[in-house]
Amino acid sequence: MDSNMKRNLILDNYQNPVNRGIPKDNSYKKVNSKNESCVDNIDVAAKIVDGKIEDIKFDGDACAICTSASSVMTKELKGKTLKEAKAIIRNYQNMINELPYDEDSLGELNIYNEVYKQPSRKNCALLPMSSISKIIDSVE
């Protein structure tokens, strides 16, 4: 995928994020995460039933990278088992940190494969994944 297409997908997910809005439902586990080097302050909520992410939402104030990564993350993780989600999270974190990863497992998350070129944006791209990781860890 060329850089222009990636930029357009990131911008679209920033301007028109999906799965935005935290439900007022106690069956969702919720985590708040903040980025010390940016304005990012997001809540991630997930409904996990029988070891599967039945639903996942986010909300908050965040930069374009964090907001779009949150949107894409929710699309990629919804419906996945916890084992599948953990593999996606690990591969995504490896990609952002320039470590070996399975690009086939990431789907649309591959649009962030050049974030490493701007080290100050790594935390923005990683924040949503660290949030869902905390939720997964709390239910396992």
MOKABEL-V675553 format. One record per backbone hydrogen bond with DSSP energy under -1.0 kcal/mol. CO is the residue of the C=O (numbers start at 1). NH is the residue of the N-H. E is the energy in kcal/mol with one decimal. If there is no record, write none. Layout:
co=CO nh=NH e=E
co=CO nh=NH e=E
This chain:
co=2 nh=6 e=-2.1
co=3 nh=7 e=-2.6
co=4 nh=8 e=-2.2
co=5 nh=9 e=-2.2
co=6 nh=10 e=-2.6
co=7 nh=11 e=-2.6
co=8 nh=12 e=-2.5
co=9 nh=13 e=-2.3
co=10 nh=14 e=-1.4
co=11 nh=15 e=-2.8
co=12 nh=16 e=-2.7
co=19 nh=58 e=-1.9
co=23 nh=25 e=-1.5
co=25 nh=28 e=-1.8
co=29 nh=46 e=-2.4
co=31 nh=44 e=-2.6
co=33 nh=42 e=-2.4
co=35 nh=38 e=-1.2
co=40 nh=35 e=-2.4
co=41 nh=61 e=-1.5
co=42 nh=33 e=-2.9
co=43 nh=59 e=-1.9
co=44 nh=31 e=-2.5
co=45 nh=57 e=-3.0
co=46 nh=29 e=-2.9
co=47 nh=54 e=-2.1
co=47 nh=55 e=-1.4
co=51 nh=82 e=-2.3
co=52 nh=49 e=-2.4
co=52 nh=54 e=-1.3
co=53 nh=79 e=-3.4
co=55 nh=47 e=-2.7
co=57 nh=45 e=-2.4
co=58 nh=21 e=-3.0
co=59 nh=43 e=-3.2
co=61 nh=41 e=-2.7
co=63 nh=67 e=-2.7
co=64 nh=68 e=-2.4
co=65 nh=69 e=-2.6
co=66 nh=70 e=-2.2
co=67 nh=71 e=-2.2
co=68 nh=72 e=-2.7
co=69 nh=73 e=-2.5
co=70 nh=74 e=-2.1
co=71 nh=75 e=-1.6
co=72 nh=76 e=-2.4
co=73 nh=77 e=-2.4
co=74 nh=78 e=-1.7
co=77 nh=80 e=-2.2
co=80 nh=53 e=-3.2
co=81 nh=85 e=-2.8
co=82 nh=86 e=-2.6
co=83 nh=87 e=-1.7
co=84 nh=88 e=-2.2
co=85 nh=89 e=-2.9
co=86 nh=90 e=-2.5
co=87 nh=91 e=-2.4
co=88 nh=92 e=-2.7
co=89 nh=93 e=-2.8
co=90 nh=94 e=-2.4
co=91 nh=95 e=-2.3
co=92 nh=96 e=-2.5
co=93 nh=97 e=-2.0
co=94 nh=99 e=-3.4
co=95 nh=98 e=-1.5
co=102 nh=105 e=-1.3
co=103 nh=106 e=-1.3
co=106 nh=109 e=-2.1
co=107 nh=110 e=-1.7
co=108 nh=111 e=-2.0
co=109 nh=112 e=-1.9
co=110 nh=113 e=-1.8
co=112 nh=115 e=-1.7
co=114 nh=117 e=-1.7
co=115 nh=118 e=-2.6
co=118 nh=121 e=-3.0
co=119 nh=122 e=-1.1
co=121 nh=125 e=-2.1
co=122 nh=126 e=-2.0
co=123 nh=127 e=-1.7
co=126 nh=130 e=-2.3
co=127 nh=131 e=-1.8
co=128 nh=132 e=-2.1
co=129 nh=133 e=-2.0
co=130 nh=134 e=-1.7
co=131 nh=135 e=-1.6
co=132 nh=136 e=-2.7
co=133 nh=137 e=-2.8
co=134 nh=138 e=-1.6
co=136 nh=140 e=-1.1
